[in-house]
Amino acid sequence: MIYQLDKQDYYDVNKLLNTDQKNSLTINRGSIYVDHPDKPTTALVDETGIISFFIGDATNQTFHDDLPWLEAFSK
């Protein structure tokens, strides 16, 4: 299952980022979706109208399975 983080919980994904990415994340005006809300290992960061990108464990098949549209991009 994928969970949308509340903005006050964005710091939970800091361990998945390097220093430059952490600075960018603090001004994110979009949404962050994670595999586990308490201890995320994979996240999808959606910066509204700009870009969406994954951070963390790229091999997290459970997270990928909850994103059926992702398969179209991997072909």
PQR file with spaces between the fields and no chain letter, atoms N, CA, C, O and H, PARSE charges and radii, in Angstrom:
ATOM       1  N    MET     1       0.833   -1.177    0.000 -0.4000 1.5000
ATOM       2  CA   MET     1       0.000    0.000    0.000 -0.0000 2.0000
ATOM       3  C    MET     1       0.882    1.246    0.000  0.5500 1.7000
ATOM       4  O    MET     1       1.994    1.230    0.527 -0.5500 1.4000
ATOM       5  N    ILE     2       0.382    2.311   -0.588 -0.4000 1.5000
ATOM       6  CA   ILE     2       1.097    3.577   -0.651 -0.0000 2.0000
ATOM       7  C    ILE     2       0.337    4.600    0.182  0.5500 1.7000
ATOM       8  O    ILE     2      -0.892    4.669    0.149 -0.5500 1.4000
ATOM       9  H    ILE     2      -0.522    2.324   -1.017  0.4000 1.0000
ATOM      10  N    TYR     3       1.099    5.392    0.928 -0.4000 1.5000
ATOM      11  CA   TYR     3       0.512    6.388    1.819 -0.0000 2.0000
ATOM      12  C    TYR     3       1.008    7.779    1.453  0.5500 1.7000
ATOM      13  O    TYR     3       2.188    7.959    1.153 -0.5500 1.4000
ATOM      14  H    TYR     3       2.097    5.336    0.955  0.4000 1.0000
ATOM      15  N    GLN     4       0.120    8.756    1.475 -0.4000 1.5000
ATOM      16  CA   GLN     4       0.527   10.141    1.264 -0.0000 2.0000
ATOM      17  C    GLN     4       0.919   10.732    2.612  0.5500 1.7000
ATOM      18  O    GLN     4       0.161   10.658    3.579 -0.5500 1.4000
ATOM      19  H    GLN     4      -0.839    8.609    1.718  0.4000 1.0000
ATOM      20  N    LEU     5       2.109   11.317    2.664 -0.4000 1.5000
ATOM      21  CA   LEU     5       2.567   11.947    3.900 -0.0000 2.0000
ATOM      22  C    LEU     5       1.938   13.323    4.069  0.5500 1.7000
ATOM      23  O    LEU     5       1.725   14.042    3.093 -0.5500 1.4000
ATOM      24  H    LEU     5       2.724   11.378    1.879  0.4000 1.0000
ATOM      25  N    ASP     6       1.648   13.679    5.300 -0.4000 1.5000
ATOM      26  CA   ASP     6       1.274   15.053    5.617 -0.0000 2.0000
ATOM      27  C    ASP     6       2.542   15.897    5.530  0.5500 1.7000
ATOM      28  O    ASP     6       3.637   15.401    5.792 -0.5500 1.4000
ATOM      29  H    ASP     6       1.821   13.095    6.093  0.4000 1.0000
ATOM      30  N    LYS     7       2.400   17.151    5.170 -0.4000 1.5000
ATOM      31  CA   LYS     7       3.576   18.018    5.003 -0.0000 2.0000
ATOM      32  C    LYS     7       4.454   18.056    6.248  0.5500 1.7000
ATOM      33  O    LYS     7       5.677   18.128    6.131 -0.5500 1.4000
ATOM      34  H    LYS     7       1.510   17.555    4.958  0.4000 1.0000
ATOM      35  N    GLN     8       3.863   18.009    7.426 -0.4000 1.5000
ATOM      36  CA   GLN     8       4.675   18.050    8.649 -0.0000 2.0000
ATOM      37  C    GLN     8       5.493   16.773    8.838  0.5500 1.7000
ATOM      38  O    GLN     8       6.378   16.734    9.692 -0.5500 1.4000
ATOM      39  H    GLN     8       2.870   17.951    7.521  0.4000 1.0000
ATOM      40  N    ASP     9       5.209   15.722    8.050 -0.4000 1.5000
ATOM      41  CA   ASP     9       5.942   14.459    8.150 -0.0000 2.0000
ATOM      42  C    ASP     9       6.976   14.274    7.042  0.5500 1.7000
ATOM      43  O    ASP     9       7.585   13.208    6.950 -0.5500 1.4000
ATOM      44  H    ASP     9       4.490   15.753    7.356  0.4000 1.0000
ATOM      45  N    TYR    10       7.188   15.285    6.201 -0.4000 1.5000
ATOM      46  CA   TYR    10       8.146   15.162    5.099 -0.0000 2.0000
ATOM      47  C    TYR    10       9.547   14.828    5.595  0.5500 1.7000
ATOM      48  O    TYR    10      10.312   14.174    4.887 -0.5500 1.4000
ATOM      49  H    TYR    10       6.693   16.151    6.275  0.4000 1.0000
ATOM      50  N    TYR    11       9.889   15.266    6.793 -0.4000 1.5000
ATOM      51  CA   TYR    11      11.221   14.985    7.342 -0.0000 2.0000
ATOM      52  C    TYR    11      11.480   13.483    7.463  0.5500 1.7000
ATOM      53  O    TYR    11      12.635   13.067    7.554 -0.5500 1.4000
ATOM      54  H    TYR    11       9.268   15.797    7.369  0.4000 1.0000
ATOM      55  N    ASP    12      10.422   12.661    7.468 -0.4000 1.5000
ATOM      56  CA   ASP    12      10.583   11.210    7.600 -0.0000 2.0000
ATOM      57  C    ASP    12      11.363   10.591    6.444  0.5500 1.7000
ATOM      58  O    ASP    12      11.930    9.509    6.600 -0.5500 1.4000
ATOM      59  H    ASP    12       9.484   12.999    7.394  0.4000 1.0000
ATOM      60  N    VAL    13      11.405   11.251    5.292 -0.4000 1.5000
ATOM      61  CA   VAL    13      12.126   10.702    4.144 -0.0000 2.0000
ATOM      62  C    VAL    13      13.546   11.260    4.032  0.5500 1.7000
ATOM      63  O    VAL    13      14.263   10.921    3.091 -0.5500 1.4000
ATOM      64  H    VAL    13      10.945   12.129    5.165  0.4000 1.0000
ATOM      65  N    ASN    14      13.957   12.095    4.959 -0.4000 1.5000
ATOM      66  CA   ASN    14      15.300   12.689    4.905 -0.0000 2.0000
ATOM      67  C    ASN    14      16.407   11.652    4.812  0.5500 1.7000
ATOM      68  O    ASN    14      17.406   11.887    4.132 -0.5500 1.4000
ATOM      69  H    ASN    14      13.374   12.370    5.723  0.4000 1.0000
ATOM      70  N    LYS    15      16.259   10.519    5.473 -0.4000 1.5000
ATOM      71  CA   LYS    15      17.310    9.499    5.439 -0.0000 2.0000
ATOM      72  C    LYS    15      17.489    8.904    4.042  0.5500 1.7000
ATOM      73  O    LYS    15      18.497    8.249    3.778 -0.5500 1.4000
ATOM      74  H    LYS    15      15.448   10.328    6.025  0.4000 1.0000
ATOM      75  N    LEU    16      16.528    9.121    3.151 -0.4000 1.5000
ATOM      76  CA   LEU    16      16.608    8.608    1.787 -0.0000 2.0000
ATOM      77  C    LEU    16      17.305    9.592    0.842  0.5500 1.7000
ATOM      78  O    LEU    16      17.489    9.286   -0.336 -0.5500 1.4000
ATOM      79  H    LEU    16      15.709    9.653    3.366  0.4000 1.0000
ATOM      80  N    LEU    17      17.692   10.759    1.341 -0.4000 1.5000
ATOM      81  CA   LEU    17      18.208   11.840    0.512 -0.0000 2.0000
ATOM      82  C    LEU    17      19.624   12.253    0.882  0.5500 1.7000
ATOM      83  O    LEU    17      20.079   12.036    2.004 -0.5500 1.4000
ATOM      84  H    LEU    17      17.542   11.007    2.299  0.4000 1.0000
ATOM      85  N    ASN    18      20.322   12.863   -0.101 -0.4000 1.5000
ATOM      86  CA   ASN    18      21.597   13.501    0.226 -0.0000 2.0000
ATOM      87  C    ASN    18      21.324   14.958    0.621  0.5500 1.7000
ATOM      88  O    ASN    18      20.174   15.394    0.572 -0.5500 1.4000
ATOM      89  H    ASN    18      19.953   13.040   -1.013  0.4000 1.0000
ATOM      90  N    THR    19      22.333   15.701    1.003 -0.4000 1.5000
ATOM      91  CA   THR    19      22.155   17.057    1.534 -0.0000 2.0000
ATOM      92  C    THR    19      21.454   17.992    0.555  0.5500 1.7000
ATOM      93  O    THR    19      20.533   18.707    0.949 -0.5500 1.4000
ATOM      94  H    THR    19      23.267   15.347    1.043  0.4000 1.0000
ATOM      95  N    ASP    20      21.866   18.005   -0.705 -0.4000 1.5000
ATOM      96  CA   ASP    20      21.246   18.892   -1.692 -0.0000 2.0000
ATOM      97  C    ASP    20      19.776   18.560   -1.894  0.5500 1.7000
ATOM      98  O    ASP    20      18.944   19.458   -2.027 -0.5500 1.4000
ATOM      99  H    ASP    20      22.615   17.424   -1.025  0.4000 1.0000
ATOM     100  N    GLN    21      19.460   17.289   -1.918 -0.4000 1.5000
ATOM     101  CA   GLN    21      18.073   16.882   -2.098 -0.0000 2.0000
ATOM     102  C    GLN    21      17.216   17.277   -0.900  0.5500 1.7000
ATOM     103  O    GLN    21      16.052   17.640   -1.068 -0.5500 1.4000
ATOM     104  H    GLN    21      20.136   16.560   -1.810  0.4000 1.0000
ATOM     105  N    LYS    22      17.771   17.211    0.296 -0.4000 1.5000
ATOM     106  CA   LYS    22      17.020   17.595    1.496 -0.0000 2.0000
ATOM     107  C    LYS    22      16.616   19.060    1.426  0.5500 1.7000
ATOM     108  O    LYS    22      15.498   19.414    1.797 -0.5500 1.4000
ATOM     109  H    LYS    22      18.717   16.916    0.432  0.4000 1.0000
ATOM     110  N    ASN    23      17.512   19.907    0.956 -0.4000 1.5000
ATOM     111  CA   ASN    23      17.194   21.327    0.838 -0.0000 2.0000
ATOM     112  C    ASN    23      16.070   21.553   -0.158  0.5500 1.7000
ATOM     113  O    ASN    23      15.195   22.384    0.080 -0.5500 1.4000
ATOM     114  H    ASN    23      18.421   19.619    0.655  0.4000 1.0000
ATOM     115  N    SER    24      16.079   20.835   -1.257 -0.4000 1.5000
ATOM     116  CA   SER    24      15.037   20.952   -2.267 -0.0000 2.0000
ATOM     117  C    SER    24      13.701   20.452   -1.736  0.5500 1.7000
ATOM     118  O    SER    24      12.655   21.023   -2.042 -0.5500 1.4000
ATOM     119  H    SER    24      16.790   20.160   -1.450  0.4000 1.0000
ATOM     120  N    LEU    25      13.735   19.398   -0.950 -0.4000 1.5000
ATOM     121  CA   LEU    25      12.511   18.792   -0.445 -0.0000 2.0000
ATOM     122  C    LEU    25      11.767   19.716    0.513  0.5500 1.7000
ATOM     123  O    LEU    25      10.538   19.676    0.571 -0.5500 1.4000
ATOM     124  H    LEU    25      14.586   18.935   -0.701  0.4000 1.0000
ATOM     125  N    THR    26      12.473   20.532    1.249 -0.4000 1.5000
ATOM     126  CA   THR    26      11.817   21.399    2.232 -0.0000 2.0000
ATOM     127  C    THR    26      10.948   22.463    1.583  0.5500 1.7000
ATOM     128  O    THR    26      10.066   23.022    2.235 -0.5500 1.4000
ATOM     129  H    THR    26      13.471   20.565    1.201  0.4000 1.0000
ATOM     130  N    ILE    27      11.185   22.756    0.296 -0.4000 1.5000
ATOM     131  CA   ILE    27      10.358   23.749   -0.385 -0.0000 2.0000
ATOM     132  C    ILE    27       9.380   23.096   -1.362  0.5500 1.7000
ATOM     133  O    ILE    27       8.780   23.784   -2.188 -0.5500 1.4000
ATOM     134  H    ILE    27      11.901   22.302   -0.235  0.4000 1.0000
ATOM     135  N    ASN    28       9.218   21.796   -1.276 -0.4000 1.5000
ATOM     136  CA   ASN    28       8.322   21.069   -2.158 -0.0000 2.0000
ATOM     137  C    ASN    28       6.882   21.535   -1.961  0.5500 1.7000
ATOM     138  O    ASN    28       6.373   21.553   -0.841 -0.5500 1.4000
ATOM     139  H    ASN    28       9.706   21.237   -0.605  0.4000 1.0000
ATOM     140  N    ARG    29       6.238   21.908   -3.055 -0.4000 1.5000
ATOM     141  CA   ARG    29       4.837   22.331   -3.005 -0.0000 2.0000
ATOM     142  C    ARG    29       3.906   21.226   -3.483  0.5500 1.7000
ATOM     143  O    ARG    29       2.730   21.465   -3.753 -0.5500 1.4000
ATOM     144  H    ARG    29       6.652   21.893   -3.965  0.4000 1.0000
ATOM     145  N    GLY    30       4.432   20.042   -3.581 -0.4000 1.5000
ATOM     146  CA   GLY    30       3.637   18.924   -4.060 -0.0000 2.0000
ATOM     147  C    GLY    30       3.293   17.950   -2.959  0.5500 1.7000
ATOM     148  O    GLY    30       2.906   18.338   -1.857 -0.5500 1.4000
ATOM     149  H    GLY    30       5.388   19.848   -3.361  0.4000 1.0000
ATOM     150  N    SER    31       3.442   16.667   -3.280 -0.4000 1.5000
ATOM     151  CA   SER    31       3.080   15.598   -2.349 -0.0000 2.0000
ATOM     152  C    SER    31       4.182   14.556   -2.311  0.5500 1.7000
ATOM     153  O    SER    31       4.963   14.417   -3.252 -0.5500 1.4000
ATOM     154  H    SER    31       3.757   16.352   -4.175  0.4000 1.0000
ATOM     155  N    ILE    32       4.230   13.825   -1.205 -0.4000 1.5000
ATOM     156  CA   ILE    32       5.162   12.712   -1.076 -0.0000 2.0000
ATOM     157  C    ILE    32       4.366   11.477   -0.684  0.5500 1.7000
ATOM     158  O    ILE    32       3.570   11.502    0.255 -0.5500 1.4000
ATOM     159  H    ILE    32       3.596   13.938   -0.440  0.4000 1.0000
ATOM     160  N    TYR    33       4.597   10.391   -1.426 -0.4000 1.5000
ATOM     161  CA   TYR    33       3.930    9.118   -1.185 -0.0000 2.0000
ATOM     162  C    TYR    33       4.994    8.100   -0.779  0.5500 1.7000
ATOM     163  O    TYR    33       6.061    8.038   -1.390 -0.5500 1.4000
ATOM     164  H    TYR    33       5.243   10.371   -2.189  0.4000 1.0000
ATOM     165  N    VAL    34       4.706    7.309    0.242 -0.4000 1.5000
ATOM     166  CA   VAL    34       5.695    6.370    0.773 -0.0000 2.0000
ATOM     167  C    VAL    34       5.105    4.977    0.941  0.5500 1.7000
ATOM     168  O    VAL    34       3.888    4.790    0.931 -0.5500 1.4000
ATOM     169  H    VAL    34       3.840    7.360    0.738  0.4000 1.0000
ATOM     170  N    ASP    35       6.004    4.001    1.095 -0.4000 1.5000
ATOM     171  CA   ASP    35       5.569    2.622    1.305 -0.0000 2.0000
ATOM     172  C    ASP    35       5.130    2.368    2.744  0.5500 1.7000
ATOM     173  O    ASP    35       4.192    1.608    2.980 -0.5500 1.4000
ATOM     174  H    ASP    35       6.992    4.152    1.102  0.4000 1.0000
ATOM     175  N    HIS    36       5.794    2.991    3.693 -0.4000 1.5000
ATOM     176  CA   HIS    36       5.459    2.842    5.115 -0.0000 2.0000
ATOM     177  C    HIS    36       5.489    4.231    5.752  0.5500 1.7000
ATOM     178  O    HIS    36       6.538    4.876    5.744 -0.5500 1.4000
ATOM     179  H    HIS    36       6.557    3.608    3.501  0.4000 1.0000
ATOM     180  N    PRO    37       4.378    4.708    6.300 -0.5600 1.5000
ATOM     181  CA   PRO    37       4.360    6.072    6.825  0.2800 2.0000
ATOM     182  C    PRO    37       5.295    6.307    8.011  0.5500 1.7000
ATOM     183  O    PRO    37       5.764    7.428    8.207 -0.5500 1.4000
ATOM     184  N    ASP    38       5.572    5.279    8.799 -0.4000 1.5000
ATOM     185  CA   ASP    38       6.431    5.457    9.970 -0.0000 2.0000
ATOM     186  C    ASP    38       7.914    5.297    9.662  0.5500 1.7000
ATOM     187  O    ASP    38       8.747    6.011   10.221 -0.5500 1.4000
ATOM     188  H    ASP    38       5.191    4.368    8.639  0.4000 1.0000
ATOM     189  N    LYS    39       8.245    4.360    8.772 -0.4000 1.5000
ATOM     190  CA   LYS    39       9.646    4.092    8.413 -0.0000 2.0000
ATOM     191  C    LYS    39       9.745    3.866    6.904  0.5500 1.7000
ATOM     192  O    LYS    39       9.910    2.731    6.459 -0.5500 1.4000
ATOM     193  H    LYS    39       7.569    3.780    8.319  0.4000 1.0000
ATOM     194  N    PRO    40       9.645    4.931    6.122 -0.5600 1.5000
ATOM     195  CA   PRO    40       9.667    4.763    4.669  0.2800 2.0000
ATOM     196  C    PRO    40      11.017    4.270    4.152  0.5500 1.7000
ATOM     197  O    PRO    40      12.074    4.674    4.636 -0.5500 1.4000
ATOM     198  N    THR    41      10.951    3.384    3.155 -0.4000 1.5000
ATOM     199  CA   THR    41      12.158    2.942    2.464 -0.0000 2.0000
ATOM     200  C    THR    41      12.136    3.372    0.999  0.5500 1.7000
ATOM     201  O    THR    41      13.182    3.447    0.353 -0.5500 1.4000
ATOM     202  H    THR    41      10.092    3.056    2.762  0.4000 1.0000
ATOM     203  N    THR    42      10.944    3.652    0.479 -0.4000 1.5000
ATOM     204  CA   THR    42      10.773    4.104   -0.896 -0.0000 2.0000
ATOM     205  C    THR    42       9.744    5.224   -0.900  0.5500 1.7000
ATOM     206  O    THR    42       8.753    5.173   -0.172 -0.5500 1.4000
ATOM     207  H    THR    42      10.095    3.591    1.004  0.4000 1.0000
ATOM     208  N    ALA    43       9.986    6.240   -1.728 -0.4000 1.5000
ATOM     209  CA   ALA    43       9.041    7.353   -1.807 -0.0000 2.0000
ATOM     210  C    ALA    43       8.936    7.868   -3.238  0.5500 1.7000
ATOM     211  O    ALA    43       9.888    7.802   -4.015 -0.5500 1.4000
ATOM     212  H    ALA    43      10.792    6.282   -2.320  0.4000 1.0000
ATOM     213  N    LEU    44       7.772    8.374   -3.556 -0.4000 1.5000
ATOM     214  CA   LEU    44       7.530    9.081   -4.805 -0.0000 2.0000
ATOM     215  C    LEU    44       7.287   10.535   -4.424  0.5500 1.7000
ATOM     216  O    LEU    44       6.334   10.852   -3.713 -0.5500 1.4000
ATOM     217  H    LEU    44       6.999    8.427   -2.925  0.4000 1.0000
ATOM     218  N    VAL    45       8.158   11.409   -4.904 -0.4000 1.5000
ATOM     219  CA   VAL    45       8.032   12.837   -4.628 -0.0000 2.0000
ATOM     220  C    VAL    45       7.418   13.478   -5.861  0.5500 1.7000
ATOM     221  O    VAL    45       7.975   13.391   -6.956 -0.5500 1.4000
ATOM     222  H    VAL    45       8.932   11.151   -5.482  0.4000 1.0000
ATOM     223  N    ASP    46       6.277   14.119   -5.686 -0.4000 1.5000
ATOM     224  CA   ASP    46       5.573   14.768   -6.788 -0.0000 2.0000
ATOM     225  C    ASP    46       5.594   16.273   -6.555  0.5500 1.7000
ATOM     226  O    ASP    46       4.854   16.793   -5.721 -0.5500 1.4000
ATOM     227  H    ASP    46       5.824   14.190   -4.797  0.4000 1.0000
ATOM     228  N    GLU    47       6.447   16.963   -7.299 -0.4000 1.5000
ATOM     229  CA   GLU    47       6.490   18.422   -7.217 -0.0000 2.0000
ATOM     230  C    GLU    47       5.512   18.942   -8.262  0.5500 1.7000
ATOM     231  O    GLU    47       5.808   18.942   -9.457 -0.5500 1.4000
ATOM     232  H    GLU    47       7.048   16.540   -7.977  0.4000 1.0000
ATOM     233  N    THR    48       4.361   19.378   -7.807 -0.4000 1.5000
ATOM     234  CA   THR    48       3.228   19.730   -8.650 -0.0000 2.0000
ATOM     235  C    THR    48       3.625   20.604   -9.837  0.5500 1.7000
ATOM     236  O    THR    48       4.195   21.683   -9.678 -0.5500 1.4000
ATOM     237  H    THR    48       4.122   19.378   -6.836  0.4000 1.0000
ATOM     238  N    GLY    49       3.307   20.104  -11.026 -0.4000 1.5000
ATOM     239  CA   GLY    49       3.558   20.848  -12.246 -0.0000 2.0000
ATOM     240  C    GLY    49       5.010   20.932  -12.673  0.5500 1.7000
ATOM     241  O    GLY    49       5.329   21.594  -13.661 -0.5500 1.4000
ATOM     242  H    GLY    49       2.845   19.227  -11.155  0.4000 1.0000
ATOM     243  N    ILE    50       5.903   20.264  -11.933 -0.4000 1.5000
ATOM     244  CA   ILE    50       7.324   20.363  -12.254 -0.0000 2.0000
ATOM     245  C    ILE    50       7.905   19.002  -12.603  0.5500 1.7000
ATOM     246  O    ILE    50       8.330   18.777  -13.736 -0.5500 1.4000
ATOM     247  H    ILE    50       5.644   19.727  -11.130  0.4000 1.0000
ATOM     248  N    ILE    51       7.927   18.086  -11.623 -0.4000 1.5000
ATOM     249  CA   ILE    51       8.552   16.780  -11.825 -0.0000 2.0000
ATOM     250  C    ILE    51       8.078   15.814  -10.749  0.5500 1.7000
ATOM     251  O    ILE    51       7.661   16.225   -9.666 -0.5500 1.4000
ATOM     252  H    ILE    51       7.582   18.269  -10.702  0.4000 1.0000
ATOM     253  N    SER    52       8.146   14.547  -11.058 -0.4000 1.5000
ATOM     254  CA   SER    52       7.933   13.487  -10.067 -0.0000 2.0000
ATOM     255  C    SER    52       9.146   12.577  -10.123  0.5500 1.7000
ATOM     256  O    SER    52       9.652   12.277  -11.205 -0.5500 1.4000
ATOM     257  H    SER    52       8.484   14.214  -11.938  0.4000 1.0000
ATOM     258  N    PHE    53       9.618   12.134   -8.953 -0.4000 1.5000
ATOM     259  CA   PHE    53      10.785   11.258   -8.937 -0.0000 2.0000
ATOM     260  C    PHE    53      10.733   10.337   -7.732  0.5500 1.7000
ATOM     261  O    PHE    53      10.087   10.628   -6.725 -0.5500 1.4000
ATOM     262  H    PHE    53       9.207   12.378   -8.074  0.4000 1.0000
ATOM     263  N    PHE    54      11.431    9.217   -7.862 -0.4000 1.5000
ATOM     264  CA   PHE    54      11.507    8.228   -6.795 -0.0000 2.0000
ATOM     265  C    PHE    54      12.789    8.431   -5.999  0.5500 1.7000
ATOM     266  O    PHE    54      13.819    8.834   -6.539 -0.5500 1.4000
ATOM     267  H    PHE    54      11.955    8.981   -8.680  0.4000 1.0000
ATOM     268  N    ILE    55      12.703    8.143   -4.698 -0.4000 1.5000
ATOM     269  CA   ILE    55      13.882    8.152   -3.841 -0.0000 2.0000
ATOM     270  C    ILE    55      13.844    6.907   -2.973  0.5500 1.7000
ATOM     271  O    ILE    55      12.779    6.342   -2.725 -0.5500 1.4000
ATOM     272  H    ILE    55      11.866    7.816   -4.259  0.4000 1.0000
ATOM     273  N    GLY    56      15.001    6.488   -2.517 -0.4000 1.5000
ATOM     274  CA   GLY    56      15.063    5.322   -1.637 -0.0000 2.0000
ATOM     275  C    GLY    56      15.315    4.039   -2.401  0.5500 1.7000
ATOM     276  O    GLY    56      16.058    4.028   -3.382 -0.5500 1.4000
ATOM     277  H    GLY    56      15.867    6.946   -2.717  0.4000 1.0000
ATOM     278  N    ASP    57      14.697    2.959   -1.954 -0.4000 1.5000
ATOM     279  CA   ASP    57      14.915    1.617   -2.483 -0.0000 2.0000
ATOM     280  C    ASP    57      14.252    1.439   -3.847  0.5500 1.7000
ATOM     281  O    ASP    57      13.034    1.287   -3.939 -0.5500 1.4000
ATOM     282  H    ASP    57      14.093    2.968   -1.157  0.4000 1.0000
ATOM     283  N    ALA    58      15.064    1.459   -4.901 -0.4000 1.5000
ATOM     284  CA   ALA    58      14.545    1.327   -6.265 -0.0000 2.0000
ATOM     285  C    ALA    58      14.061   -0.080   -6.583  0.5500 1.7000
ATOM     286  O    ALA    58      13.374   -0.280   -7.585 -0.5500 1.4000
ATOM     287  H    ALA    58      16.053    1.582   -4.826  0.4000 1.0000
ATOM     288  N    THR    59      14.402   -1.051   -5.756 -0.4000 1.5000
ATOM     289  CA   THR    59      14.000   -2.438   -6.011 -0.0000 2.0000
ATOM     290  C    THR    59      12.787   -2.854   -5.185  0.5500 1.7000
ATOM     291  O    THR    59      12.489   -4.046   -5.102 -0.5500 1.4000
ATOM     292  H    THR    59      14.960   -0.888   -4.942  0.4000 1.0000
ATOM     293  N    ASN    60      12.094   -1.926   -4.586 -0.4000 1.5000
ATOM     294  CA   ASN    60      10.946   -2.216   -3.731 -0.0000 2.0000
ATOM     295  C    ASN    60       9.745   -2.620   -4.589  0.5500 1.7000
ATOM     296  O    ASN    60       8.946   -1.773   -4.988 -0.5500 1.4000
ATOM     297  H    ASN    60      12.336   -0.958   -4.653  0.4000 1.0000
ATOM     298  N    GLN    61       9.627   -3.906   -4.867 -0.4000 1.5000
ATOM     299  CA   GLN    61       8.588   -4.406   -5.759 -0.0000 2.0000
ATOM     300  C    GLN    61       7.185   -4.168   -5.212  0.5500 1.7000
ATOM     301  O    GLN    61       6.259   -3.927   -5.987 -0.5500 1.4000
ATOM     302  H    GLN    61      10.276   -4.594   -4.543  0.4000 1.0000
ATOM     303  N    THR    62       7.009   -4.231   -3.906 -0.4000 1.5000
ATOM     304  CA   THR    62       5.699   -3.986   -3.308 -0.0000 2.0000
ATOM     305  C    THR    62       5.225   -2.570   -3.628  0.5500 1.7000
ATOM     306  O    THR    62       4.055   -2.365   -3.952 -0.5500 1.4000
ATOM     307  H    THR    62       7.761   -4.428   -3.276  0.4000 1.0000
ATOM     308  N    PHE    63       6.119   -1.602   -3.538 -0.4000 1.5000
ATOM     309  CA   PHE    63       5.784   -0.216   -3.870 -0.0000 2.0000
ATOM     310  C    PHE    63       5.439   -0.105   -5.353  0.5500 1.7000
ATOM     311  O    PHE    63       4.459    0.545   -5.719 -0.5500 1.4000
ATOM     312  H    PHE    63       7.069   -1.768   -3.275  0.4000 1.0000
ATOM     313  N    HIS    64       6.238   -0.736   -6.198 -0.4000 1.5000
ATOM     314  CA   HIS    64       5.999   -0.693   -7.647 -0.0000 2.0000
ATOM     315  C    HIS    64       4.662   -1.328   -8.004  0.5500 1.7000
ATOM     316  O    HIS    64       3.952   -0.834   -8.880 -0.5500 1.4000
ATOM     317  H    HIS    64       7.033   -1.264   -5.901  0.4000 1.0000
ATOM     318  N    ASP    65       4.318   -2.414   -7.335 -0.4000 1.5000
ATOM     319  CA   ASP    65       3.063   -3.107   -7.628 -0.0000 2.0000
ATOM     320  C    ASP    65       1.845   -2.234   -7.355  0.5500 1.7000
ATOM     321  O    ASP    65       0.794   -2.438   -7.963 -0.5500 1.4000
ATOM     322  H    ASP    65       4.895   -2.815   -6.623  0.4000 1.0000
ATOM     323  N    ASP    66       1.966   -1.276   -6.462 -0.4000 1.5000
ATOM     324  CA   ASP    66       0.860   -0.367   -6.156 -0.0000 2.0000
ATOM     325  C    ASP    66       0.775    0.796   -7.139  0.5500 1.7000
ATOM     326  O    ASP    66      -0.097    1.657   -7.016 -0.5500 1.4000
ATOM     327  H    ASP    66       2.820   -1.110   -5.969  0.4000 1.0000
ATOM     328  N    LEU    67       1.675    0.818   -8.107 -0.4000 1.5000
ATOM     329  CA   LEU    67       1.683    1.859   -9.141 -0.0000 2.0000
ATOM     330  C    LEU    67       1.556    1.193  -10.511  0.5500 1.7000
ATOM     331  O    LEU    67       2.552    1.084  -11.227 -0.5500 1.4000
ATOM     332  H    LEU    67       2.383    0.119   -8.207  0.4000 1.0000
ATOM     333  N    PRO    68       0.358    0.747  -10.893 -0.5600 1.5000
ATOM     334  CA   PRO    68       0.211   -0.006  -12.142  0.2800 2.0000
ATOM     335  C    PRO    68       0.642    0.767  -13.382  0.5500 1.7000
ATOM     336  O    PRO    68       1.068    0.155  -14.361 -0.5500 1.4000
ATOM     337  N    TRP    69       0.547    2.080  -13.368 -0.4000 1.5000
ATOM     338  CA   TRP    69       0.960    2.881  -14.514 -0.0000 2.0000
ATOM     339  C    TRP    69       2.468    2.879  -14.701  0.5500 1.7000
ATOM     340  O    TRP    69       2.953    3.226  -15.778 -0.5500 1.4000
ATOM     341  H    TRP    69       0.202    2.578  -12.572  0.4000 1.0000
ATOM     342  N    LEU    70       3.224    2.493  -13.673 -0.4000 1.5000
ATOM     343  CA   LEU    70       4.682    2.490  -13.748 -0.0000 2.0000
ATOM     344  C    LEU    70       5.194    1.478  -14.769  0.5500 1.7000
ATOM     345  O    LEU    70       6.230    1.697  -15.397 -0.5500 1.4000
ATOM     346  H    LEU    70       2.831    2.210  -12.798  0.4000 1.0000
ATOM     347  N    GLU    71       4.479    0.380  -14.934 -0.4000 1.5000
ATOM     348  CA   GLU    71       4.912   -0.667  -15.860 -0.0000 2.0000
ATOM     349  C    GLU    71       5.038   -0.133  -17.285  0.5500 1.7000
ATOM     350  O    GLU    71       5.938   -0.547  -18.016 -0.5500 1.4000
ATOM     351  H    GLU    71       3.638    0.202  -14.424  0.4000 1.0000
ATOM     352  N    ALA    72       4.165    0.767  -17.688 -0.4000 1.5000
ATOM     353  CA   ALA    72       4.208    1.327  -19.040 -0.0000 2.0000
ATOM     354  C    ALA    72       5.505    2.090  -19.296  0.5500 1.7000
ATOM     355  O    ALA    72       5.980    2.131  -20.431 -0.5500 1.4000
ATOM     356  H    ALA    72       3.435    1.104  -17.094  0.4000 1.0000
ATOM     357  N    PHE    73       6.081    2.690  -18.266 -0.4000 1.5000
ATOM     358  CA   PHE    73       7.311    3.456  -18.419 -0.0000 2.0000
ATOM     359  C    PHE    73       8.554    2.584  -18.413  0.5500 1.7000
ATOM     360  O    PHE    73       9.615    3.023  -18.858 -0.5500 1.4000
ATOM     361  H    PHE    73       5.695    2.657  -17.344  0.4000 1.0000
ATOM     362  N    SER    74       8.446    1.359  -17.921 -0.4000 1.5000
ATOM     363  CA   SER    74       9.620    0.500  -17.811 -0.0000 2.0000
ATOM     364  C    SER    74       9.826   -0.363  -19.046  0.5500 1.7000
ATOM     365  O    SER    74      10.782   -1.137  -19.101 -0.5500 1.4000
ATOM     366  H    SER    74       7.584    1.002  -17.560  0.4000 1.0000
ATOM     367  N    LYS    75       8.964   -0.248  -20.023 -0.4000 1.5000
ATOM     368  CA   LYS    75       9.082   -1.058  -21.246 -0.0000 2.0000
ATOM     369  C    LYS    75       9.830   -0.318  -22.317  0.5500 1.7000
ATOM     370  O    LYS    75      10.023   -0.845  -23.412 -0.5500 1.4000
ATOM     371  H    LYS    75       8.188    0.381  -19.979  0.4000 1.0000
